[in-house]
């Protein structure tokens, strides 16, 4: 993935797939193409509408959520 900082996104209740390969045109979420081939996608299930912070660099140790691992590479 090209960005090295987290993405705050508002999602509606439902199921989503976080893109761990970085090839989606809809980052940080998988698009139809990356969903077929991404071996690192992680399903996100939301019971209510909410804001969440997702990793956009694929360096997180707690996918799909940002854990600050990008800070090592942004310095």
N, CA, C and O atoms as a CHARMM CRD file, in Angstrom:
* protein
*
  300
    1    1 UNK  N      0.83400  -1.17100   0.00000 PROA 1      0.00000
    2    1 UNK  CA     0.00000   0.00000   0.00000 PROA 1      0.00000
    3    1 UNK  C      0.88100   1.23700   0.00000 PROA 1      0.00000
    4    1 UNK  O      1.96100   1.24100   0.59200 PROA 1      0.00000
    5    2 UNK  N      0.43300   2.24900  -0.64300 PROA 2      0.00000
    6    2 UNK  CA     1.28600   3.40400  -0.81200 PROA 2      0.00000
    7    2 UNK  C      1.27100   4.35400   0.38100 PROA 2      0.00000
    8    2 UNK  O      2.30300   4.94900   0.69000 PROA 2      0.00000
    9    3 UNK  N      0.15100   4.51500   1.05300 PROA 3      0.00000
   10    3 UNK  CA     0.08900   5.43000   2.18300 PROA 3      0.00000
   11    3 UNK  C      0.70800   4.78300   3.40800 PROA 3      0.00000
   12    3 UNK  O      0.69400   3.56100   3.56000 PROA 3      0.00000
   13    4 UNK  N      1.25200   5.62100   4.27900 PROA 4      0.00000
   14    4 UNK  CA     1.86300   5.12100   5.49800 PROA 4      0.00000
   15    4 UNK  C      1.19500   5.70700   6.72500 PROA 4      0.00000
   16    4 UNK  O      1.84900   5.91100   7.74700 PROA 4      0.00000
   17    5 UNK  N     -0.11100   5.98200   6.63700 PROA 5      0.00000
   18    5 UNK  CA    -0.83200   6.47900   7.79300 PROA 5      0.00000
   19    5 UNK  C     -2.23000   5.85600   7.80600 PROA 5      0.00000
   20    5 UNK  O     -2.72600   5.42500   6.76500 PROA 5      0.00000
   21    6 UNK  N     -2.86300   5.80700   8.97700 PROA 6      0.00000
   22    6 UNK  CA    -4.17500   5.17800   9.08300 PROA 6      0.00000
   23    6 UNK  C     -5.25800   5.98500   8.37200 PROA 6      0.00000
   24    6 UNK  O     -5.10700   7.18000   8.12000 PROA 6      0.00000
   25    7 UNK  N     -6.34000   5.30400   8.06000 PROA 7      0.00000
   26    7 UNK  CA    -7.47400   5.93500   7.40300 PROA 7      0.00000
   27    7 UNK  C     -8.68200   5.82000   8.32100 PROA 7      0.00000
   28    7 UNK  O     -9.10300   4.71900   8.67800 PROA 7      0.00000
   29    8 UNK  N     -9.24000   6.97800   8.70100 PROA 8      0.00000
   30    8 UNK  CA   -10.47600   6.99200   9.47800 PROA 8      0.00000
   31    8 UNK  C    -11.61600   6.95800   8.48300 PROA 8      0.00000
   32    8 UNK  O    -11.69000   7.79800   7.58500 PROA 8      0.00000
   33    9 UNK  N    -12.50600   5.98800   8.63700 PROA 9      0.00000
   34    9 UNK  CA   -13.57000   5.78600   7.66700 PROA 9      0.00000
   35    9 UNK  C    -14.88800   5.53900   8.40600 PROA 9      0.00000
   36    9 UNK  O    -14.92000   4.88900   9.45100 PROA 9      0.00000
   37   10 UNK  N    -15.95300   6.06600   7.84700 PROA 10     0.00000
   38   10 UNK  CA   -17.28000   5.81400   8.41000 PROA 10     0.00000
   39   10 UNK  C    -17.93600   4.72100   7.57600 PROA 10     0.00000
   40   10 UNK  O    -18.07700   4.84700   6.36000 PROA 10     0.00000
   41   11 UNK  N    -18.32900   3.66300   8.24000 PROA 11     0.00000
   42   11 UNK  CA   -18.96100   2.54000   7.55400 PROA 11     0.00000
   43   11 UNK  C    -20.33200   2.27900   8.14900 PROA 11     0.00000
   44   11 UNK  O    -20.55100   2.46600   9.34600 PROA 11     0.00000
   45   12 UNK  N    -21.24500   1.84900   7.30600 PROA 12     0.00000
   46   12 UNK  CA   -22.57600   1.47500   7.75600 PROA 12     0.00000
   47   12 UNK  C    -22.56000   0.03700   8.26100 PROA 12     0.00000
   48   12 UNK  O    -21.65300  -0.73400   7.94900 PROA 12     0.00000
   49   13 UNK  N    -23.56200  -0.30400   9.03300 PROA 13     0.00000
   50   13 UNK  CA   -23.71800  -1.67200   9.51600 PROA 13     0.00000
   51   13 UNK  C    -23.61200  -2.63200   8.33300 PROA 13     0.00000
   52   13 UNK  O    -24.20000  -2.38900   7.27900 PROA 13     0.00000
   53   14 UNK  N    -22.86200  -3.72200   8.50700 PROA 14     0.00000
   54   14 UNK  CA   -22.73700  -4.70000   7.43700 PROA 14     0.00000
   55   14 UNK  C    -21.37400  -5.36800   7.43400 PROA 14     0.00000
   56   14 UNK  O    -20.60800  -5.25100   8.39000 PROA 14     0.00000
   57   15 UNK  N    -21.08100  -6.07200   6.34500 PROA 15     0.00000
   58   15 UNK  CA   -19.81700  -6.80300   6.18700 PROA 15     0.00000
   59   15 UNK  C    -18.95100  -6.12200   5.14100 PROA 15     0.00000
   60   15 UNK  O    -19.43200  -5.67400   4.10100 PROA 15     0.00000
   61   16 UNK  N    -17.66800  -6.05800   5.44200 PROA 16     0.00000
   62   16 UNK  CA   -16.67800  -5.45500   4.54800 PROA 16     0.00000
   63   16 UNK  C    -15.42800  -6.32400   4.55500 PROA 16     0.00000
   64   16 UNK  O    -15.24800  -7.15000   5.45000 PROA 16     0.00000
   65   17 UNK  N    -14.57900  -6.14500   3.57800 PROA 17     0.00000
   66   17 UNK  CA   -13.27900  -6.82500   3.55100 PROA 17     0.00000
   67   17 UNK  C    -12.18400  -5.78100   3.46200 PROA 17     0.00000
   68   17 UNK  O    -12.15600  -4.97300   2.53400 PROA 17     0.00000
   69   18 UNK  N    -11.27600  -5.80300   4.43900 PROA 18     0.00000
   70   18 UNK  CA   -10.10200  -4.92900   4.44300 PROA 18     0.00000
   71   18 UNK  C     -9.07700  -5.53500   3.49600 PROA 18     0.00000
   72   18 UNK  O     -8.82700  -6.73900   3.53200 PROA 18     0.00000
   73   19 UNK  N     -8.48800  -4.70400   2.65400 PROA 19     0.00000
   74   19 UNK  CA    -7.50000  -5.16400   1.67200 PROA 19     0.00000
   75   19 UNK  C     -6.10500  -5.15900   2.29200 PROA 19     0.00000
   76   19 UNK  O     -5.58400  -4.10300   2.65200 PROA 19     0.00000
   77   20 UNK  N     -5.51300  -6.32000   2.41200 PROA 20     0.00000
   78   20 UNK  CA    -4.17400  -6.43800   2.96500 PROA 20     0.00000
   79   20 UNK  C     -3.08600  -6.50100   1.91000 PROA 20     0.00000
   80   20 UNK  O     -1.90200  -6.45200   2.24200 PROA 20     0.00000
   81   21 UNK  N     -3.47100  -6.61000   0.63200 PROA 21     0.00000
   82   21 UNK  CA    -2.47000  -6.71800  -0.42900 PROA 21     0.00000
   83   21 UNK  C     -2.14200  -5.37000  -1.06000 PROA 21     0.00000
   84   21 UNK  O     -1.09500  -5.22400  -1.69100 PROA 21     0.00000
   85   22 UNK  N     -3.02200  -4.38300  -0.90100 PROA 22     0.00000
   86   22 UNK  CA    -2.78100  -3.05300  -1.44200 PROA 22     0.00000
   87   22 UNK  C     -3.12000  -2.87600  -2.90700 PROA 22     0.00000
   88   22 UNK  O     -2.79500  -1.83800  -3.48400 PROA 22     0.00000
   89   23 UNK  N     -3.75900  -3.85000  -3.52700 PROA 23     0.00000
   90   23 UNK  CA    -4.04500  -3.76000  -4.96200 PROA 23     0.00000
   91   23 UNK  C     -5.45400  -3.28900  -5.28100 PROA 23     0.00000
   92   23 UNK  O     -5.82200  -3.18800  -6.45100 PROA 23     0.00000
   93   24 UNK  N     -6.24700  -3.00000  -4.25600 PROA 24     0.00000
   94   24 UNK  CA    -7.61400  -2.53300  -4.46200 PROA 24     0.00000
   95   24 UNK  C     -7.62200  -1.09500  -4.95800 PROA 24     0.00000
   96   24 UNK  O     -6.74900  -0.30400  -4.60200 PROA 24     0.00000
   97   25 UNK  N     -8.60000  -0.76200  -5.77400 PROA 25     0.00000
   98   25 UNK  CA    -8.81700   0.62200  -6.19500 PROA 25     0.00000
   99   25 UNK  C     -9.70500   1.34200  -5.18300 PROA 25     0.00000
  100   25 UNK  O    -10.01800   2.52000  -5.35500 PROA 25     0.00000
  101   26 UNK  N    -10.11100   0.63400  -4.12700 PROA 26     0.00000
  102   26 UNK  CA   -11.02600   1.15900  -3.11800 PROA 26     0.00000
  103   26 UNK  C    -10.40300   1.06700  -1.72100 PROA 26     0.00000
  104   26 UNK  O    -11.10500   0.79900  -0.74600 PROA 26     0.00000
  105   27 UNK  N     -9.08800   1.28700  -1.62200 PROA 27     0.00000
  106   27 UNK  CA    -8.39900   1.15700  -0.33800 PROA 27     0.00000
  107   27 UNK  C     -9.01600   2.05600   0.71100 PROA 27     0.00000
  108   27 UNK  O     -9.40100   3.18400   0.40300 PROA 27     0.00000
  109   28 UNK  N     -9.11900   1.59000   1.93000 PROA 28     0.00000
  110   28 UNK  CA    -8.50800   0.41500   2.52500 PROA 28     0.00000
  111   28 UNK  C     -9.35100  -0.85200   2.39200 PROA 28     0.00000
  112   28 UNK  O     -9.00200  -1.89100   2.95200 PROA 28     0.00000
  113   29 UNK  N    -10.45700  -0.77100   1.65500 PROA 29     0.00000
  114   29 UNK  CA   -11.32700  -1.93500   1.49100 PROA 29     0.00000
  115   29 UNK  C    -11.05100  -2.63200   0.16800 PROA 29     0.00000
  116   29 UNK  O    -10.58900  -2.00800  -0.78700 PROA 29     0.00000
  117   30 UNK  N    -11.33500  -3.92100   0.12000 PROA 30     0.00000
  118   30 UNK  CA   -11.17700  -4.68200  -1.11900 PROA 30     0.00000
  119   30 UNK  C    -12.21000  -4.23000  -2.14100 PROA 30     0.00000
  120   30 UNK  O    -13.33400  -3.87200  -1.78900 PROA 30     0.00000
  121   31 UNK  N    -11.82000  -4.25100  -3.40400 PROA 31     0.00000
  122   31 UNK  CA   -12.77400  -4.09100  -4.48400 PROA 31     0.00000
  123   31 UNK  C    -13.02500  -5.49300  -5.04600 PROA 31     0.00000
  124   31 UNK  O    -12.45600  -6.46500  -4.54800 PROA 31     0.00000
  125   32 UNK  N    -13.85500  -5.60900  -6.05900 PROA 32     0.00000
  126   32 UNK  CA   -14.19800  -6.93100  -6.58700 PROA 32     0.00000
  127   32 UNK  C    -12.97500  -7.70200  -7.05500 PROA 32     0.00000
  128   32 UNK  O    -12.89100  -8.91200  -6.84000 PROA 32     0.00000
  129   33 UNK  N    -12.02300  -7.02500  -7.69300 PROA 33     0.00000
  130   33 UNK  CA   -10.82700  -7.69100  -8.21200 PROA 33     0.00000
  131   33 UNK  C     -9.91200  -8.15900  -7.07700 PROA 33     0.00000
  132   33 UNK  O     -9.49600  -9.31700  -7.05400 PROA 33     0.00000
  133   34 UNK  N     -9.60200  -7.26900  -6.14600 PROA 34     0.00000
  134   34 UNK  CA    -8.66700  -7.64900  -5.08200 PROA 34     0.00000
  135   34 UNK  C     -9.28300  -8.68700  -4.15500 PROA 34     0.00000
  136   34 UNK  O     -8.56000  -9.50100  -3.58200 PROA 34     0.00000
  137   35 UNK  N    -10.60000  -8.67600  -3.99600 PROA 35     0.00000
  138   35 UNK  CA   -11.25900  -9.65800  -3.13600 PROA 35     0.00000
  139   35 UNK  C    -11.04400 -11.07300  -3.65600 PROA 35     0.00000
  140   35 UNK  O    -10.95700 -12.02000  -2.87400 PROA 35     0.00000
  141   36 UNK  N    -10.95800 -11.21600  -4.96800 PROA 36     0.00000
  142   36 UNK  CA   -10.73900 -12.53800  -5.56300 PROA 36     0.00000
  143   36 UNK  C     -9.32000 -13.05900  -5.32500 PROA 36     0.00000
  144   36 UNK  O     -9.11800 -14.26600  -5.18800 PROA 36     0.00000
  145   37 UNK  N     -8.33900 -12.15600  -5.27500 PROA 37     0.00000
  146   37 UNK  CA    -6.94100 -12.57700  -5.24600 PROA 37     0.00000
  147   37 UNK  C     -6.18900 -12.24500  -3.95800 PROA 37     0.00000
  148   37 UNK  O     -5.10900 -12.78600  -3.72100 PROA 37     0.00000
  149   38 UNK  N     -6.73800 -11.37400  -3.13500 PROA 38     0.00000
  150   38 UNK  CA    -6.04400 -10.94200  -1.91800 PROA 38     0.00000
  151   38 UNK  C     -6.00700 -12.07000  -0.89200 PROA 38     0.00000
  152   38 UNK  O     -7.05000 -12.53400  -0.43100 PROA 38     0.00000
  153   39 UNK  N     -4.82500 -12.49800  -0.54700 PROA 39     0.00000
  154   39 UNK  CA    -4.64500 -13.56800   0.44100 PROA 39     0.00000
  155   39 UNK  C     -4.59000 -13.01200   1.86200 PROA 39     0.00000
  156   39 UNK  O     -4.59200 -13.77200   2.83100 PROA 39     0.00000
  157   40 UNK  N     -4.54100 -11.66900   1.98500 PROA 40     0.00000
  158   40 UNK  CA    -4.41700 -11.04100   3.29300 PROA 40     0.00000
  159   40 UNK  C     -5.65700 -10.25000   3.69000 PROA 40     0.00000
  160   40 UNK  O     -5.61000  -9.46800   4.64000 PROA 40     0.00000
  161   41 UNK  N     -6.76300 -10.43900   2.98100 PROA 41     0.00000
  162   41 UNK  CA    -7.97300  -9.69300   3.32500 PROA 41     0.00000
  163   41 UNK  C     -8.51600 -10.16800   4.66800 PROA 41     0.00000
  164   41 UNK  O     -8.35100 -11.32500   5.05300 PROA 41     0.00000
  165   42 UNK  N     -9.16700  -9.24400   5.37000 PROA 42     0.00000
  166   42 UNK  CA    -9.75100  -9.54300   6.67200 PROA 42     0.00000
  167   42 UNK  C    -11.19100  -9.05200   6.65000 PROA 42     0.00000
  168   42 UNK  O    -11.46200  -7.90800   6.28700 PROA 42     0.00000
  169   43 UNK  N    -12.10900  -9.92800   7.04100 PROA 43     0.00000
  170   43 UNK  CA   -13.51700  -9.54100   7.07100 PROA 43     0.00000
  171   43 UNK  C    -13.79500  -8.65600   8.28200 PROA 43     0.00000
  172   43 UNK  O    -13.31800  -8.92300   9.38500 PROA 43     0.00000
  173   44 UNK  N    -14.56600  -7.60700   8.05900 PROA 44     0.00000
  174   44 UNK  CA   -15.01000  -6.69400   9.11100 PROA 44     0.00000
  175   44 UNK  C    -16.53100  -6.79800   9.16600 PROA 44     0.00000
  176   44 UNK  O    -17.20500  -6.61500   8.15200 PROA 44     0.00000
  177   45 UNK  N    -17.07000  -7.09000  10.34100 PROA 45     0.00000
  178   45 UNK  CA   -18.51300  -7.16200  10.51600 PROA 45     0.00000
  179   45 UNK  C    -18.91200  -6.10700  11.53700 PROA 45     0.00000
  180   45 UNK  O    -18.47900  -6.14800  12.68900 PROA 45     0.00000
  181   46 UNK  N    -19.74000  -5.16600  11.10500 PROA 46     0.00000
  182   46 UNK  CA   -20.19700  -4.09300  11.97800 PROA 46     0.00000
  183   46 UNK  C    -21.67000  -4.29700  12.31100 PROA 46     0.00000
  184   46 UNK  O    -22.49700  -4.50300  11.42400 PROA 46     0.00000
  185   47 UNK  N    -21.98000  -4.23800  13.58900 PROA 47     0.00000
  186   47 UNK  CA   -23.35600  -4.39100  14.05000 PROA 47     0.00000
  187   47 UNK  C    -24.11100  -3.06100  14.03300 PROA 47     0.00000
  188   47 UNK  O    -25.33300  -3.03400  14.17600 PROA 47     0.00000
  189   48 UNK  N    -23.37500  -1.95700  13.85600 PROA 48     0.00000
  190   48 UNK  CA   -23.97800  -0.62500  13.80100 PROA 48     0.00000
  191   48 UNK  C    -23.08300   0.27700  12.96100 PROA 48     0.00000
  192   48 UNK  O    -21.90900  -0.03200  12.75500 PROA 48     0.00000
  193   49 UNK  N    -23.63000   1.39400  12.47300 PROA 49     0.00000
  194   49 UNK  CA   -22.83000   2.39100  11.76200 PROA 49     0.00000
  195   49 UNK  C    -21.76400   2.91500  12.72400 PROA 49     0.00000
  196   49 UNK  O    -22.05800   3.17100  13.89100 PROA 49     0.00000
  197   50 UNK  N    -20.52900   3.07600  12.24200 PROA 50     0.00000
  198   50 UNK  CA   -19.49000   3.61000  13.10700 PROA 50     0.00000
  199   50 UNK  C    -18.27900   4.09500  12.32700 PROA 50     0.00000
  200   50 UNK  O    -18.07300   3.73100  11.17000 PROA 50     0.00000
  201   51 UNK  N    -17.48400   4.92700  12.99000 PROA 51     0.00000
  202   51 UNK  CA   -16.19000   5.35400  12.47400 PROA 51     0.00000
  203   51 UNK  C    -15.15600   4.35900  12.98000 PROA 51     0.00000
  204   51 UNK  O    -15.15300   4.01200  14.16100 PROA 51     0.00000
  205   52 UNK  N    -14.28200   3.90200  12.09700 PROA 52     0.00000
  206   52 UNK  CA   -13.18800   3.03000  12.51600 PROA 52     0.00000
  207   52 UNK  C    -11.90100   3.51300  11.85800 PROA 52     0.00000
  208   52 UNK  O    -11.93300   4.21500  10.84800 PROA 52     0.00000
  209   53 UNK  N    -10.78600   3.13400  12.43500 PROA 53     0.00000
  210   53 UNK  CA    -9.48300   3.51500  11.89900 PROA 53     0.00000
  211   53 UNK  C     -8.80900   2.25700  11.36800 PROA 53     0.00000
  212   53 UNK  O     -8.48800   1.33700  12.12100 PROA 53     0.00000
  213   54 UNK  N     -8.60300   2.23900  10.05700 PROA 54     0.00000
  214   54 UNK  CA    -8.03600   1.07200   9.38800 PROA 54     0.00000
  215   54 UNK  C     -6.61000   1.32900   8.93700 PROA 54     0.00000
  216   54 UNK  O     -6.24600   2.45300   8.59400 PROA 54     0.00000
  217   55 UNK  N     -5.82200   0.29300   8.94100 PROA 55     0.00000
  218   55 UNK  CA    -4.44900   0.34500   8.46300 PROA 55     0.00000
  219   55 UNK  C     -4.45300   0.53500   6.95000 PROA 55     0.00000
  220   55 UNK  O     -5.26800  -0.06200   6.24700 PROA 55     0.00000
  221   56 UNK  N     -3.54800   1.36000   6.45700 PROA 56     0.00000
  222   56 UNK  CA    -3.42500   1.53600   5.00800 PROA 56     0.00000
  223   56 UNK  C     -2.03100   1.16300   4.50000 PROA 56     0.00000
  224   56 UNK  O     -1.74900   1.27900   3.30800 PROA 56     0.00000
  225   57 UNK  N     -1.15900   0.71400   5.41000 PROA 57     0.00000
  226   57 UNK  CA     0.20800   0.38500   4.99800 PROA 57     0.00000
  227   57 UNK  C      0.49800  -1.11600   5.04900 PROA 57     0.00000
  228   57 UNK  O      1.55500  -1.55400   4.59400 PROA 57     0.00000
  229   58 UNK  N     -0.41500  -1.89900   5.59200 PROA 58     0.00000
  230   58 UNK  CA    -0.27200  -3.35700   5.73100 PROA 58     0.00000
  231   58 UNK  C      0.81200  -3.77600   6.71300 PROA 58     0.00000
  232   58 UNK  O      1.21000  -4.94100   6.72300 PROA 58     0.00000
  233   59 UNK  N      1.29700  -2.86100   7.53200 PROA 59     0.00000
  234   59 UNK  CA     2.34800  -3.19100   8.49000 PROA 59     0.00000
  235   59 UNK  C      1.79400  -3.54300   9.86700 PROA 59     0.00000
  236   59 UNK  O      2.54000  -3.99600  10.73400 PROA 59     0.00000
  237   60 UNK  N      0.51000  -3.34200  10.07400 PROA 60     0.00000
  238   60 UNK  CA    -0.10100  -3.57600  11.37100 PROA 60     0.00000
  239   60 UNK  C      0.03800  -5.02900  11.82900 PROA 60     0.00000
  240   60 UNK  O      0.04600  -5.95500  11.01700 PROA 60     0.00000
  241   61 UNK  N      0.14500  -5.20300  13.11100 PROA 61     0.00000
  242   61 UNK  CA     0.15100  -6.54400  13.69700 PROA 61     0.00000
  243   61 UNK  C     -1.24000  -6.92900  14.17300 PROA 61     0.00000
  244   61 UNK  O     -1.42800  -8.00600  14.73800 PROA 61     0.00000
  245   62 UNK  N     -2.22200  -6.05000  13.94800 PROA 62     0.00000
  246   62 UNK  CA    -3.59400  -6.33300  14.34300 PROA 62     0.00000
  247   62 UNK  C     -4.57000  -5.95700  13.22100 PROA 62     0.00000
  248   62 UNK  O     -5.46200  -5.13100  13.41600 PROA 62     0.00000
  249   63 UNK  N     -4.38900  -6.57800  12.03600 PROA 63     0.00000
  250   63 UNK  CA    -5.24200  -6.23700  10.90900 PROA 63     0.00000
  251   63 UNK  C     -6.71700  -6.49900  11.22100 PROA 63     0.00000
  252   63 UNK  O     -7.04000  -7.48000  11.89100 PROA 63     0.00000
  253   64 UNK  N     -7.58200  -5.66300  10.75800 PROA 64     0.00000
  254   64 UNK  CA    -7.42700  -4.57400   9.81100 PROA 64     0.00000
  255   64 UNK  C     -7.15200  -3.21700  10.46300 PROA 64     0.00000
  256   64 UNK  O     -7.06700  -2.19600   9.77900 PROA 64     0.00000
  257   65 UNK  N     -7.01300  -3.21700  11.78700 PROA 65     0.00000
  258   65 UNK  CA    -6.90600  -1.95500  12.50500 PROA 65     0.00000
  259   65 UNK  C     -5.47000  -1.46300  12.61300 PROA 65     0.00000
  260   65 UNK  O     -4.53400  -2.25700  12.71600 PROA 65     0.00000
  261   66 UNK  N     -5.31000  -0.15200  12.58900 PROA 66     0.00000
  262   66 UNK  CA    -3.99300   0.45200  12.72600 PROA 66     0.00000
  263   66 UNK  C     -3.49500   0.25400  14.15500 PROA 66     0.00000
  264   66 UNK  O     -4.24400   0.46900  15.10800 PROA 66     0.00000
  265   67 UNK  N     -2.24200  -0.15300  14.30800 PROA 67     0.00000
  266   67 UNK  CA    -1.63900  -0.29100  15.63700 PROA 67     0.00000
  267   67 UNK  C     -0.41800   0.61900  15.80500 PROA 67     0.00000
  268   67 UNK  O      0.32000   0.50800  16.78400 PROA 67     0.00000
  269   68 UNK  N     -0.21700   1.51500  14.84100 PROA 68     0.00000
  270   68 UNK  CA     0.90400   2.45800  14.92800 PROA 68     0.00000
  271   68 UNK  C      2.19000   1.96700  14.28500 PROA 68     0.00000
  272   68 UNK  O      3.19400   2.67900  14.32500 PROA 68     0.00000
  273   69 UNK  N      2.20000   0.78600  13.69900 PROA 69     0.00000
  274   69 UNK  CA     3.41900   0.24900  13.08200 PROA 69     0.00000
  275   69 UNK  C      3.95700   1.14200  11.98300 PROA 69     0.00000
  276   69 UNK  O      5.15700   1.12600  11.71100 PROA 69     0.00000
  277   70 UNK  N      3.09300   1.92700  11.34100 PROA 70     0.00000
  278   70 UNK  CA     3.51800   2.82700  10.25300 PROA 70     0.00000
  279   70 UNK  C      4.48200   3.89300  10.73800 PROA 70     0.00000
  280   70 UNK  O      5.26700   4.41800   9.94900 PROA 70     0.00000
  281   71 UNK  N      4.43700   4.22000  12.01300 PROA 71     0.00000
  282   71 UNK  CA     5.27700   5.30200  12.54900 PROA 71     0.00000
  283   71 UNK  C      6.77200   5.01200  12.36500 PROA 71     0.00000
  284   71 UNK  O      7.56700   5.93700  12.19200 PROA 71     0.00000
  285   72 UNK  N      7.14600   3.75800  12.40200 PROA 72     0.00000
  286   72 UNK  CA     8.54800   3.37100  12.20300 PROA 72     0.00000
  287   72 UNK  C      9.03200   3.79500  10.81700 PROA 72     0.00000
  288   72 UNK  O     10.18600   4.19200  10.65200 PROA 72     0.00000
  289   73 UNK  N      8.14300   3.71100   9.81700 PROA 73     0.00000
  290   73 UNK  CA     8.52700   3.98900   8.44000 PROA 73     0.00000
  291   73 UNK  C      8.27200   5.43000   8.02600 PROA 73     0.00000
  292   73 UNK  O      8.74800   5.85800   6.97500 PROA 73     0.00000
  293   74 UNK  N      7.53400   6.18600   8.82600 PROA 74     0.00000
  294   74 UNK  CA     7.25800   7.59100   8.49800 PROA 74     0.00000
  295   74 UNK  C      8.29600   8.53400   9.07700 PROA 74     0.00000
  296   74 UNK  O      8.30000   9.71600   8.73500 PROA 74     0.00000
  297   75 UNK  N      9.15400   8.06200   9.92100 PROA 75     0.00000
  298   75 UNK  CA    10.14500   8.93200  10.55600 PROA 75     0.00000
  299   75 UNK  C     11.34300   9.15700   9.67400 PROA 75     0.00000
  300   75 UNK  O     12.27100   9.86700  10.06100 PROA 75     0.00000
